[in-house]
Amino acid sequence: MKIKKFNEEIGNPSWPNTHRPMKQFVLTTTSESSDHYIYFIENPEMPTTEELNKFLVEQGNDVEDGYSYEGIDKCVEIKDFKRLNI
């Protein structure tokens, strides 16, 4: 699984099937202290809740002693980007 956190690539580059096209996802979380976090993830398929929780323990922003204080709000696939006309 390739995971990007604010455009920083992390994760395992030797994902078993590198020939599948990667999809992009946005993961939003809320910590127990009501802080909100956003992560950008690339993976060939929708990550499971277990994979997302493991990612938060390993790479999350609100982690202490191997415990993540972040709860998953949503993980949504990015189909395409649209510009705001401001």
PDB file of N, CA, C and O in Angstrom, chain B, residues numbered from 101:
ATOM      1  N   MET B 101       0.843  -1.171   0.000  1.00  0.00           N
ATOM      2  CA  MET B 101       0.000   0.000   0.000  1.00  0.00           C
ATOM      3  C   MET B 101       0.888   1.234   0.000  1.00  0.00           C
ATOM      4  O   MET B 101       1.812   1.337   0.806  1.00  0.00           O
ATOM      5  N   LYS B 102       0.616   2.152  -0.886  1.00  0.00           N
ATOM      6  CA  LYS B 102       1.307   3.432  -0.882  1.00  0.00           C
ATOM      7  C   LYS B 102       0.411   4.427  -0.185  1.00  0.00           C
ATOM      8  O   LYS B 102      -0.774   4.534  -0.502  1.00  0.00           O
ATOM      9  N   ILE B 103       0.953   5.138   0.738  1.00  0.00           N
ATOM     10  CA  ILE B 103       0.161   6.123   1.467  1.00  0.00           C
ATOM     11  C   ILE B 103       0.889   7.451   1.398  1.00  0.00           C
ATOM     12  O   ILE B 103       2.104   7.520   1.581  1.00  0.00           O
ATOM     13  N   LYS B 104       0.139   8.493   1.136  1.00  0.00           N
ATOM     14  CA  LYS B 104       0.714   9.825   1.114  1.00  0.00           C
ATOM     15  C   LYS B 104       0.110  10.629   2.253  1.00  0.00           C
ATOM     16  O   LYS B 104      -1.103  10.621   2.463  1.00  0.00           O
ATOM     17  N   LYS B 105       0.957  11.310   2.968  1.00  0.00           N
ATOM     18  CA  LYS B 105       0.520  12.173   4.050  1.00  0.00           C
ATOM     19  C   LYS B 105       1.001  13.563   3.696  1.00  0.00           C
ATOM     20  O   LYS B 105       2.196  13.845   3.784  1.00  0.00           O
ATOM     21  N   PHE B 106       0.086  14.445   3.295  1.00  0.00           N
ATOM     22  CA  PHE B 106       0.441  15.784   2.875  1.00  0.00           C
ATOM     23  C   PHE B 106       1.546  15.747   1.818  1.00  0.00           C
ATOM     24  O   PHE B 106       2.559  16.437   1.935  1.00  0.00           O
ATOM     25  N   ASN B 107       1.333  14.930   0.790  1.00  0.00           N
ATOM     26  CA  ASN B 107       2.229  14.785  -0.360  1.00  0.00           C
ATOM     27  C   ASN B 107       3.569  14.128  -0.029  1.00  0.00           C
ATOM     28  O   ASN B 107       4.495  14.190  -0.837  1.00  0.00           O
ATOM     29  N   GLU B 108       3.688  13.512   1.126  1.00  0.00           N
ATOM     30  CA  GLU B 108       4.911  12.789   1.485  1.00  0.00           C
ATOM     31  C   GLU B 108       4.625  11.304   1.342  1.00  0.00           C
ATOM     32  O   GLU B 108       3.748  10.772   2.023  1.00  0.00           O
ATOM     33  N   GLU B 109       5.357  10.630   0.460  1.00  0.00           N
ATOM     34  CA  GLU B 109       5.091   9.220   0.223  1.00  0.00           C
ATOM     35  C   GLU B 109       5.662   8.375   1.349  1.00  0.00           C
ATOM     36  O   GLU B 109       6.833   8.496   1.709  1.00  0.00           O
ATOM     37  N   ILE B 110       4.804   7.513   1.899  1.00  0.00           N
ATOM     38  CA  ILE B 110       5.234   6.579   2.925  1.00  0.00           C
ATOM     39  C   ILE B 110       4.577   5.248   2.630  1.00  0.00           C
ATOM     40  O   ILE B 110       3.724   5.167   1.746  1.00  0.00           O
ATOM     41  N   GLY B 111       4.942   4.230   3.329  1.00  0.00           N
ATOM     42  CA  GLY B 111       4.309   2.934   3.122  1.00  0.00           C
ATOM     43  C   GLY B 111       5.244   1.958   2.447  1.00  0.00           C
ATOM     44  O   GLY B 111       6.461   2.142   2.445  1.00  0.00           O
ATOM     45  N   ASN B 112       4.669   0.924   1.876  1.00  0.00           N
ATOM     46  CA  ASN B 112       5.434  -0.171   1.313  1.00  0.00           C
ATOM     47  C   ASN B 112       5.436  -0.076  -0.207  1.00  0.00           C
ATOM     48  O   ASN B 112       4.406  -0.339  -0.828  1.00  0.00           O
ATOM     49  N   PRO B 113       6.561   0.291  -0.832  1.00  0.00           N
ATOM     50  CA  PRO B 113       6.587   0.409  -2.285  1.00  0.00           C
ATOM     51  C   PRO B 113       6.537  -0.941  -3.007  1.00  0.00           C
ATOM     52  O   PRO B 113       6.348  -0.979  -4.223  1.00  0.00           O
ATOM     53  N   SER B 114       6.703  -2.035  -2.284  1.00  0.00           N
ATOM     54  CA  SER B 114       6.669  -3.354  -2.921  1.00  0.00           C
ATOM     55  C   SER B 114       5.304  -4.011  -2.753  1.00  0.00           C
ATOM     56  O   SER B 114       5.215  -5.205  -2.469  1.00  0.00           O
ATOM     57  N   TRP B 115       4.248  -3.231  -2.930  1.00  0.00           N
ATOM     58  CA  TRP B 115       2.882  -3.758  -2.879  1.00  0.00           C
ATOM     59  C   TRP B 115       2.782  -4.925  -3.855  1.00  0.00           C
ATOM     60  O   TRP B 115       3.337  -4.836  -4.951  1.00  0.00           O
ATOM     61  N   PRO B 116       2.096  -6.019  -3.505  1.00  0.00           N
ATOM     62  CA  PRO B 116       2.120  -7.243  -4.326  1.00  0.00           C
ATOM     63  C   PRO B 116       1.782  -7.055  -5.804  1.00  0.00           C
ATOM     64  O   PRO B 116       2.404  -7.702  -6.647  1.00  0.00           O
ATOM     65  N   ASN B 117       0.838  -6.210  -6.148  1.00  0.00           N
ATOM     66  CA  ASN B 117       0.456  -6.086  -7.547  1.00  0.00           C
ATOM     67  C   ASN B 117       0.684  -4.650  -8.004  1.00  0.00           C
ATOM     68  O   ASN B 117      -0.213  -3.812  -7.910  1.00  0.00           O
ATOM     69  N   THR B 118       1.878  -4.373  -8.495  1.00  0.00           N
ATOM     70  CA  THR B 118       2.233  -3.010  -8.881  1.00  0.00           C
ATOM     71  C   THR B 118       1.659  -2.618 -10.240  1.00  0.00           C
ATOM     72  O   THR B 118       1.780  -1.461 -10.642  1.00  0.00           O
ATOM     73  N   HIS B 119       1.036  -3.558 -10.958  1.00  0.00           N
ATOM     74  CA  HIS B 119       0.517  -3.253 -12.288  1.00  0.00           C
ATOM     75  C   HIS B 119      -0.914  -2.728 -12.259  1.00  0.00           C
ATOM     76  O   HIS B 119      -1.418  -2.253 -13.277  1.00  0.00           O
ATOM     77  N   ARG B 120      -1.566  -2.807 -11.121  1.00  0.00           N
ATOM     78  CA  ARG B 120      -2.920  -2.274 -11.014  1.00  0.00           C
ATOM     79  C   ARG B 120      -2.860  -0.760 -10.887  1.00  0.00           C
ATOM     80  O   ARG B 120      -1.986  -0.234 -10.198  1.00  0.00           O
ATOM     81  N   PRO B 121      -3.767  -0.058 -11.533  1.00  0.00           N
ATOM     82  CA  PRO B 121      -3.753   1.403 -11.416  1.00  0.00           C
ATOM     83  C   PRO B 121      -4.078   1.829  -9.985  1.00  0.00           C
ATOM     84  O   PRO B 121      -4.937   1.249  -9.322  1.00  0.00           O
ATOM     85  N   MET B 122      -3.376   2.843  -9.538  1.00  0.00           N
ATOM     86  CA  MET B 122      -3.589   3.344  -8.190  1.00  0.00           C
ATOM     87  C   MET B 122      -4.752   4.327  -8.176  1.00  0.00           C
ATOM     88  O   MET B 122      -4.892   5.165  -9.066  1.00  0.00           O
ATOM     89  N   LYS B 123      -5.570   4.206  -7.157  1.00  0.00           N
ATOM     90  CA  LYS B 123      -6.657   5.152  -6.935  1.00  0.00           C
ATOM     91  C   LYS B 123      -6.243   6.087  -5.814  1.00  0.00           C
ATOM     92  O   LYS B 123      -5.411   5.740  -4.976  1.00  0.00           O
ATOM     93  N   GLN B 124      -6.824   7.266  -5.806  1.00  0.00           N
ATOM     94  CA  GLN B 124      -6.508   8.245  -4.778  1.00  0.00           C
ATOM     95  C   GLN B 124      -7.695   8.405  -3.841  1.00  0.00           C
ATOM     96  O   GLN B 124      -8.852   8.413  -4.262  1.00  0.00           O
ATOM     97  N   PHE B 125      -7.370   8.532  -2.548  1.00  0.00           N
ATOM     98  CA  PHE B 125      -8.396   8.663  -1.514  1.00  0.00           C
ATOM     99  C   PHE B 125      -8.030   9.807  -0.577  1.00  0.00           C
ATOM    100  O   PHE B 125      -6.859  10.153  -0.420  1.00  0.00           O
ATOM    101  N   VAL B 126      -9.053  10.386   0.041  1.00  0.00           N
ATOM    102  CA  VAL B 126      -8.871  11.363   1.104  1.00  0.00           C
ATOM    103  C   VAL B 126      -9.424  10.737   2.374  1.00  0.00           C
ATOM    104  O   VAL B 126     -10.570  10.290   2.416  1.00  0.00           O
ATOM    105  N   LEU B 127      -8.587  10.713   3.414  1.00  0.00           N
ATOM    106  CA  LEU B 127      -8.991  10.203   4.720  1.00  0.00           C
ATOM    107  C   LEU B 127      -9.091  11.378   5.668  1.00  0.00           C
ATOM    108  O   LEU B 127      -8.130  12.131   5.828  1.00  0.00           O
ATOM    109  N   THR B 128     -10.238  11.545   6.296  1.00  0.00           N
ATOM    110  CA  THR B 128     -10.397  12.588   7.309  1.00  0.00           C
ATOM    111  C   THR B 128     -10.587  11.924   8.663  1.00  0.00           C
ATOM    112  O   THR B 128     -11.281  10.916   8.790  1.00  0.00           O
ATOM    113  N   THR B 129      -9.951  12.514   9.675  1.00  0.00           N
ATOM    114  CA  THR B 129     -10.038  11.973  11.026  1.00  0.00           C
ATOM    115  C   THR B 129     -10.294  13.101  12.015  1.00  0.00           C
ATOM    116  O   THR B 129     -10.062  14.273  11.719  1.00  0.00           O
ATOM    117  N   THR B 130     -10.776  12.725  13.192  1.00  0.00           N
ATOM    118  CA  THR B 130     -10.949  13.653  14.305  1.00  0.00           C
ATOM    119  C   THR B 130     -10.340  13.010  15.536  1.00  0.00           C
ATOM    120  O   THR B 130     -10.629  11.854  15.848  1.00  0.00           O
ATOM    121  N   SER B 131      -9.497  13.757  16.236  1.00  0.00           N
ATOM    122  CA  SER B 131      -8.875  13.224  17.440  1.00  0.00           C
ATOM    123  C   SER B 131      -9.819  13.415  18.625  1.00  0.00           C
ATOM    124  O   SER B 131     -10.819  14.128  18.537  1.00  0.00           O
ATOM    125  N   GLU B 132      -9.476  12.763  19.731  1.00  0.00           N
ATOM    126  CA  GLU B 132     -10.291  12.884  20.940  1.00  0.00           C
ATOM    127  C   GLU B 132     -10.308  14.306  21.465  1.00  0.00           C
ATOM    128  O   GLU B 132     -11.221  14.678  22.202  1.00  0.00           O
ATOM    129  N   SER B 133      -9.314  15.111  21.100  1.00  0.00           N
ATOM    130  CA  SER B 133      -9.277  16.518  21.515  1.00  0.00           C
ATOM    131  C   SER B 133      -9.946  17.429  20.489  1.00  0.00           C
ATOM    132  O   SER B 133      -9.792  18.649  20.542  1.00  0.00           O
ATOM    133  N   SER B 134     -10.694  16.831  19.551  1.00  0.00           N
ATOM    134  CA  SER B 134     -11.472  17.538  18.516  1.00  0.00           C
ATOM    135  C   SER B 134     -10.618  18.202  17.441  1.00  0.00           C
ATOM    136  O   SER B 134     -11.102  19.089  16.738  1.00  0.00           O
ATOM    137  N   ASP B 135      -9.365  17.794  17.299  1.00  0.00           N
ATOM    138  CA  ASP B 135      -8.548  18.272  16.185  1.00  0.00           C
ATOM    139  C   ASP B 135      -8.904  17.451  14.951  1.00  0.00           C
ATOM    140  O   ASP B 135      -9.230  16.269  15.052  1.00  0.00           O
ATOM    141  N   HIS B 136      -8.836  18.093  13.783  1.00  0.00           N
ATOM    142  CA  HIS B 136      -9.176  17.427  12.529  1.00  0.00           C
ATOM    143  C   HIS B 136      -7.910  17.275  11.678  1.00  0.00           C
ATOM    144  O   HIS B 136      -7.074  18.177  11.619  1.00  0.00           O
ATOM    145  N   TYR B 137      -7.786  16.116  11.021  1.00  0.00           N
ATOM    146  CA  TYR B 137      -6.622  15.831  10.184  1.00  0.00           C
ATOM    147  C   TYR B 137      -7.085  15.299   8.834  1.00  0.00           C
ATOM    148  O   TYR B 137      -8.140  14.674   8.724  1.00  0.00           O
ATOM    149  N   ILE B 138      -6.269  15.562   7.796  1.00  0.00           N
ATOM    150  CA  ILE B 138      -6.564  15.103   6.438  1.00  0.00           C
ATOM    151  C   ILE B 138      -5.328  14.388   5.903  1.00  0.00           C
ATOM    152  O   ILE B 138      -4.211  14.892   6.017  1.00  0.00           O
ATOM    153  N   TYR B 139      -5.538  13.208   5.316  1.00  0.00           N
ATOM    154  CA  TYR B 139      -4.459  12.424   4.717  1.00  0.00           C
ATOM    155  C   TYR B 139      -4.847  12.093   3.282  1.00  0.00           C
ATOM    156  O   TYR B 139      -6.016  11.837   2.995  1.00  0.00           O
ATOM    157  N   PHE B 140      -3.861  12.098   2.374  1.00  0.00           N
ATOM    158  CA  PHE B 140      -4.064  11.696   0.996  1.00  0.00           C
ATOM    159  C   PHE B 140      -3.419  10.328   0.816  1.00  0.00           C
ATOM    160  O   PHE B 140      -2.252  10.137   1.160  1.00  0.00           O
ATOM    161  N   ILE B 141      -4.172   9.382   0.281  1.00  0.00           N
ATOM    162  CA  ILE B 141      -3.732   7.991   0.201  1.00  0.00           C
ATOM    163  C   ILE B 141      -3.855   7.500  -1.233  1.00  0.00           C
ATOM    164  O   ILE B 141      -4.833   7.803  -1.917  1.00  0.00           O
ATOM    165  N   GLU B 142      -2.861   6.740  -1.688  1.00  0.00           N
ATOM    166  CA  GLU B 142      -2.930   6.047  -2.973  1.00  0.00           C
ATOM    167  C   GLU B 142      -2.914   4.555  -2.702  1.00  0.00           C
ATOM    168  O   GLU B 142      -2.070   4.060  -1.955  1.00  0.00           O
ATOM    169  N   ASN B 143      -3.846   3.843  -3.309  1.00  0.00           N
ATOM    170  CA  ASN B 143      -3.951   2.401  -3.129  1.00  0.00           C
ATOM    171  C   ASN B 143      -4.735   1.846  -4.309  1.00  0.00           C
ATOM    172  O   ASN B 143      -5.559   2.564  -4.876  1.00  0.00           O
ATOM    173  N   PRO B 144      -4.510   0.596  -4.700  1.00  0.00           N
ATOM    174  CA  PRO B 144      -5.259   0.054  -5.835  1.00  0.00           C
ATOM    175  C   PRO B 144      -6.746  -0.138  -5.533  1.00  0.00           C
ATOM    176  O   PRO B 144      -7.553  -0.232  -6.458  1.00  0.00           O
ATOM    177  N   GLU B 145      -7.117  -0.197  -4.261  1.00  0.00           N
ATOM    178  CA  GLU B 145      -8.521  -0.376  -3.879  1.00  0.00           C
ATOM    179  C   GLU B 145      -8.767   0.361  -2.569  1.00  0.00           C
ATOM    180  O   GLU B 145      -7.829   0.813  -1.913  1.00  0.00           O
ATOM    181  N   MET B 146     -10.033   0.477  -2.195  1.00  0.00           N
ATOM    182  CA  MET B 146     -10.393   1.166  -0.956  1.00  0.00           C
ATOM    183  C   MET B 146      -9.718   0.465   0.225  1.00  0.00           C
ATOM    184  O   MET B 146      -9.915  -0.734   0.419  1.00  0.00           O
ATOM    185  N   PRO B 147      -8.918   1.202   1.025  1.00  0.00           N
ATOM    186  CA  PRO B 147      -8.289   0.581   2.192  1.00  0.00           C
ATOM    187  C   PRO B 147      -9.349   0.139   3.205  1.00  0.00           C
ATOM    188  O   PRO B 147     -10.379   0.791   3.371  1.00  0.00           O
ATOM    189  N   THR B 148      -9.075  -0.971   3.870  1.00  0.00           N
ATOM    190  CA  THR B 148     -10.003  -1.455   4.893  1.00  0.00           C
ATOM    191  C   THR B 148      -9.844  -0.614   6.153  1.00  0.00           C
ATOM    192  O   THR B 148      -8.850   0.092   6.318  1.00  0.00           O
ATOM    193  N   THR B 149     -10.823  -0.697   7.030  1.00  0.00           N
ATOM    194  CA  THR B 149     -10.753   0.009   8.308  1.00  0.00           C
ATOM    195  C   THR B 149      -9.529  -0.448   9.100  1.00  0.00           C
ATOM    196  O   THR B 149      -8.866   0.361   9.750  1.00  0.00           O
ATOM    197  N   GLU B 150      -9.240  -1.723   9.044  1.00  0.00           N
ATOM    198  CA  GLU B 150      -8.067  -2.264   9.743  1.00  0.00           C
ATOM    199  C   GLU B 150      -6.773  -1.643   9.209  1.00  0.00           C
ATOM    200  O   GLU B 150      -5.893  -1.273   9.986  1.00  0.00           O
ATOM    201  N   GLU B 151      -6.659  -1.528   7.866  1.00  0.00           N
ATOM    202  CA  GLU B 151      -5.471  -0.917   7.267  1.00  0.00           C
ATOM    203  C   GLU B 151      -5.361   0.556   7.651  1.00  0.00           C
ATOM    204  O   GLU B 151      -4.268   1.045   7.941  1.00  0.00           O
ATOM    205  N   LEU B 152      -6.488   1.261   7.654  1.00  0.00           N
ATOM    206  CA  LEU B 152      -6.473   2.676   8.016  1.00  0.00           C
ATOM    207  C   LEU B 152      -6.091   2.872   9.479  1.00  0.00           C
ATOM    208  O   LEU B 152      -5.326   3.781   9.801  1.00  0.00           O
ATOM    209  N   ASN B 153      -6.616   2.029  10.366  1.00  0.00           N
ATOM    210  CA  ASN B 153      -6.268   2.137  11.785  1.00  0.00           C
ATOM    211  C   ASN B 153      -4.786   1.845  12.006  1.00  0.00           C
ATOM    212  O   ASN B 153      -4.138   2.501  12.821  1.00  0.00           O
ATOM    213  N   LYS B 154      -4.250   0.867  11.286  1.00  0.00           N
ATOM    214  CA  LYS B 154      -2.827   0.554  11.388  1.00  0.00           C
ATOM    215  C   LYS B 154      -1.996   1.745  10.920  1.00  0.00           C
ATOM    216  O   LYS B 154      -0.998   2.097  11.548  1.00  0.00           O
ATOM    217  N   PHE B 155      -2.414   2.368   9.806  1.00  0.00           N
ATOM    218  CA  PHE B 155      -1.724   3.554   9.307  1.00  0.00           C
ATOM    219  C   PHE B 155      -1.737   4.669  10.351  1.00  0.00           C
ATOM    220  O   PHE B 155      -0.718   5.323  10.574  1.00  0.00           O
ATOM    221  N   LEU B 156      -2.888   4.888  10.992  1.00  0.00           N
ATOM    222  CA  LEU B 156      -2.980   5.959  11.981  1.00  0.00           C
ATOM    223  C   LEU B 156      -2.075   5.705  13.179  1.00  0.00           C
ATOM    224  O   LEU B 156      -1.499   6.644  13.728  1.00  0.00           O
ATOM    225  N   VAL B 157      -1.943   4.451  13.591  1.00  0.00           N
ATOM    226  CA  VAL B 157      -1.046   4.128  14.709  1.00  0.00           C
ATOM    227  C   VAL B 157       0.410   4.370  14.302  1.00  0.00           C
ATOM    228  O   VAL B 157       1.203   4.878  15.095  1.00  0.00           O
ATOM    229  N   GLU B 158       0.758   4.008  13.067  1.00  0.00           N
ATOM    230  CA  GLU B 158       2.140   4.132  12.607  1.00  0.00           C
ATOM    231  C   GLU B 158       2.509   5.544  12.163  1.00  0.00           C
ATOM    232  O   GLU B 158       3.635   5.986  12.392  1.00  0.00           O
ATOM    233  N   GLN B 159       1.567   6.266  11.525  1.00  0.00           N
ATOM    234  CA  GLN B 159       1.904   7.543  10.891  1.00  0.00           C
ATOM    235  C   GLN B 159       0.980   8.698  11.270  1.00  0.00           C
ATOM    236  O   GLN B 159       1.153   9.805  10.760  1.00  0.00           O
ATOM    237  N   GLY B 160       0.027   8.475  12.130  1.00  0.00           N
ATOM    238  CA  GLY B 160      -0.939   9.517  12.473  1.00  0.00           C
ATOM    239  C   GLY B 160      -0.311  10.668  13.242  1.00  0.00           C
ATOM    240  O   GLY B 160       0.825  10.575  13.709  1.00  0.00           O
ATOM    241  N   ASN B 161      -1.053  11.737  13.365  1.00  0.00           N
ATOM    242  CA  ASN B 161      -0.574  12.928  14.049  1.00  0.00           C
ATOM    243  C   ASN B 161      -0.803  12.887  15.553  1.00  0.00           C
ATOM    244  O   ASN B 161      -0.036  13.490  16.304  1.00  0.00           O
ATOM    245  N   ASP B 162      -1.831  12.196  16.006  1.00  0.00           N
ATOM    246  CA  ASP B 162      -2.181  12.180  17.427  1.00  0.00           C
ATOM    247  C   ASP B 162      -2.013  10.763  17.973  1.00  0.00           C
ATOM    248  O   ASP B 162      -2.992  10.049  18.188  1.00  0.00           O
ATOM    249  N   VAL B 163      -0.756  10.367  18.193  1.00  0.00           N
ATOM    250  CA  VAL B 163      -0.420   9.006  18.625  1.00  0.00           C
ATOM    251  C   VAL B 163       0.484   9.092  19.847  1.00  0.00           C
ATOM    252  O   VAL B 163       1.371   9.942  19.921  1.00  0.00           O
ATOM    253  N   GLU B 164       0.247   8.204  20.799  1.00  0.00           N
ATOM    254  CA  GLU B 164       1.122   8.128  21.966  1.00  0.00           C
ATOM    255  C   GLU B 164       1.194   6.684  22.440  1.00  0.00           C
ATOM    256  O   GLU B 164       0.168   6.026  22.609  1.00  0.00           O
ATOM    257  N   ASP B 165       2.407   6.197  22.654  1.00  0.00           N
ATOM    258  CA  ASP B 165       2.641   4.843  23.154  1.00  0.00           C
ATOM    259  C   ASP B 165       1.901   3.782  22.352  1.00  0.00           C
ATOM    260  O   ASP B 165       1.323   2.859  22.925  1.00  0.00           O
ATOM    261  N   GLY B 166       1.917   3.912  21.020  1.00  0.00           N
ATOM    262  CA  GLY B 166       1.300   2.909  20.159  1.00  0.00           C
ATOM    263  C   GLY B 166      -0.211   2.960  20.114  1.00  0.00           C
ATOM    264  O   GLY B 166      -0.845   2.015  19.644  1.00  0.00           O
ATOM    265  N   TYR B 167      -0.803   4.044  20.594  1.00  0.00           N
ATOM    266  CA  TYR B 167      -2.262   4.196  20.563  1.00  0.00           C
ATOM    267  C   TYR B 167      -2.607   5.467  19.794  1.00  0.00           C
ATOM    268  O   TYR B 167      -2.059   6.534  20.072  1.00  0.00           O
ATOM    269  N   SER B 168      -3.509   5.353  18.833  1.00  0.00           N
ATOM    270  CA  SER B 168      -3.951   6.508  18.060  1.00  0.00           C
ATOM    271  C   SER B 168      -5.204   7.091  18.691  1.00  0.00           C
ATOM    272  O   SER B 168      -6.169   6.379  18.966  1.00  0.00           O
ATOM    273  N   TYR B 169      -5.171   8.383  18.912  1.00  0.00           N
ATOM    274  CA  TYR B 169      -6.329   9.089  19.462  1.00  0.00           C
ATOM    275  C   TYR B 169      -7.208   9.659  18.353  1.00  0.00           C
ATOM    276  O   TYR B 169      -8.110  10.453  18.618  1.00  0.00           O
ATOM    277  N   GLU B 170      -6.945   9.253  17.114  1.00  0.00           N
ATOM    278  CA  GLU B 170      -7.730   9.716  15.970  1.00  0.00           C
ATOM    279  C   GLU B 170      -8.760   8.669  15.586  1.00  0.00           C
ATOM    280  O   GLU B 170      -8.459   7.478  15.508  1.00  0.00           O
ATOM    281  N   GLY B 171      -9.971   9.127  15.348  1.00  0.00           N
ATOM    282  CA  GLY B 171     -11.020   8.268  14.829  1.00  0.00           C
ATOM    283  C   GLY B 171     -11.258   8.578  13.364  1.00  0.00           C
ATOM    284  O   GLY B 171     -11.163   9.733  12.950  1.00  0.00           O
ATOM    285  N   ILE B 172     -11.562   7.569  12.585  1.00  0.00           N
ATOM    286  CA  ILE B 172     -11.801   7.746  11.150  1.00  0.00           C
ATOM    287  C   ILE B 172     -13.177   8.369  10.941  1.00  0.00           C
ATOM    288  O   ILE B 172     -14.186   7.843  11.410  1.00  0.00           O
ATOM    289  N   ASP B 173     -13.205   9.492  10.234  1.00  0.00           N
ATOM    290  CA  ASP B 173     -14.483  10.110   9.864  1.00  0.00           C
ATOM    291  C   ASP B 173     -14.951   9.543   8.535  1.00  0.00           C
ATOM    292  O   ASP B 173     -16.019   8.937   8.445  1.00  0.00           O
ATOM    293  N   LYS B 174     -14.136   9.747   7.499  1.00  0.00           N
ATOM    294  CA  LYS B 174     -14.475   9.265   6.155  1.00  0.00           C
ATOM    295  C   LYS B 174     -13.220   8.952   5.382  1.00  0.00           C
ATOM    296  O   LYS B 174     -12.166   9.546   5.606  1.00  0.00           O
ATOM    297  N   CYS B 175     -13.348   8.011   4.471  1.00  0.00           N
ATOM    298  CA  CYS B 175     -12.321   7.743   3.464  1.00  0.00           C
ATOM    299  C   CYS B 175     -13.060   7.697   2.136  1.00  0.00           C
ATOM    300  O   CYS B 175     -13.889   6.816   1.908  1.00  0.00           O
ATOM    301  N   VAL B 176     -12.755   8.651   1.261  1.00  0.00           N
ATOM    302  CA  VAL B 176     -13.500   8.819   0.025  1.00  0.00           C
ATOM    303  C   VAL B 176     -12.542   8.810  -1.157  1.00  0.00           C
ATOM    304  O   VAL B 176     -11.473   9.417  -1.107  1.00  0.00           O
ATOM    305  N   GLU B 177     -12.935   8.113  -2.224  1.00  0.00           N
ATOM    306  CA  GLU B 177     -12.119   8.107  -3.437  1.00  0.00           C
ATOM    307  C   GLU B 177     -12.228   9.450  -4.136  1.00  0.00           C
ATOM    308  O   GLU B 177     -13.308  10.032  -4.240  1.00  0.00           O
ATOM    309  N   ILE B 178     -11.072   9.937  -4.618  1.00  0.00           N
ATOM    310  CA  ILE B 178     -11.036  11.167  -5.407  1.00  0.00           C
ATOM    311  C   ILE B 178     -11.171  10.758  -6.860  1.00  0.00           C
ATOM    312  O   ILE B 178     -10.266  10.135  -7.414  1.00  0.00           O
ATOM    313  N   LYS B 179     -12.276  11.095  -7.477  1.00  0.00           N
ATOM    314  CA  LYS B 179     -12.491  10.730  -8.885  1.00  0.00           C
ATOM    315  C   LYS B 179     -11.833  11.743  -9.812  1.00  0.00           C
ATOM    316  O   LYS B 179     -11.184  11.352 -10.782  1.00  0.00           O
ATOM    317  N   ASP B 180     -11.983  13.014  -9.542  1.00  0.00           N
ATOM    318  CA  ASP B 180     -11.278  14.059 -10.275  1.00  0.00           C
ATOM    319  C   ASP B 180     -11.314  15.326  -9.439  1.00  0.00           C
ATOM    320  O   ASP B 180     -12.153  15.497  -8.554  1.00  0.00           O
ATOM    321  N   PHE B 181     -10.371  16.209  -9.752  1.00  0.00           N
ATOM    322  CA  PHE B 181     -10.285  17.483  -9.049  1.00  0.00           C
ATOM    323  C   PHE B 181     -11.053  18.533  -9.833  1.00  0.00           C
ATOM    324  O   PHE B 181     -11.041  18.542 -11.063  1.00  0.00           O
ATOM    325  N   LYS B 182     -11.711  19.404  -9.113  1.00  0.00           N
ATOM    326  CA  LYS B 182     -12.403  20.515  -9.747  1.00  0.00           C
ATOM    327  C   LYS B 182     -11.872  21.814  -9.167  1.00  0.00           C
ATOM    328  O   LYS B 182     -11.564  21.897  -7.978  1.00  0.00           O
ATOM    329  N   ARG B 183     -11.769  22.814 -10.005  1.00  0.00           N
ATOM    330  CA  ARG B 183     -11.281  24.122  -9.561  1.00  0.00           C
ATOM    331  C   ARG B 183     -12.415  24.974  -9.047  1.00  0.00           C
ATOM    332  O   ARG B 183     -13.544  24.925  -9.537  1.00  0.00           O
ATOM    333  N   LEU B 184     -12.076  25.757  -8.043  1.00  0.00           N
ATOM    334  CA  LEU B 184     -13.011  26.768  -7.582  1.00  0.00           C
ATOM    335  C   LEU B 184     -12.781  28.028  -8.393  1.00  0.00           C
ATOM    336  O   LEU B 184     -11.646  28.485  -8.525  1.00  0.00           O
ATOM    337  N   ASN B 185     -13.815  28.575  -8.922  1.00  0.00           N
ATOM    338  CA  ASN B 185     -13.693  29.822  -9.702  1.00  0.00           C
ATOM    339  C   ASN B 185     -13.946  30.999  -8.769  1.00  0.00           C
ATOM    340  O   ASN B 185     -15.078  31.435  -8.560  1.00  0.00           O
ATOM    341  N   ILE B 186     -12.861  31.484  -8.230  1.00  0.00           N
ATOM    342  CA  ILE B 186     -12.972  32.600  -7.266  1.00  0.00           C
ATOM    343  C   ILE B 186     -12.381  33.834  -7.874  1.00  0.00           C
ATOM    344  O   ILE B 186     -12.368  34.889  -7.240  1.00  0.00           O
TER     345      ILE B 186
END
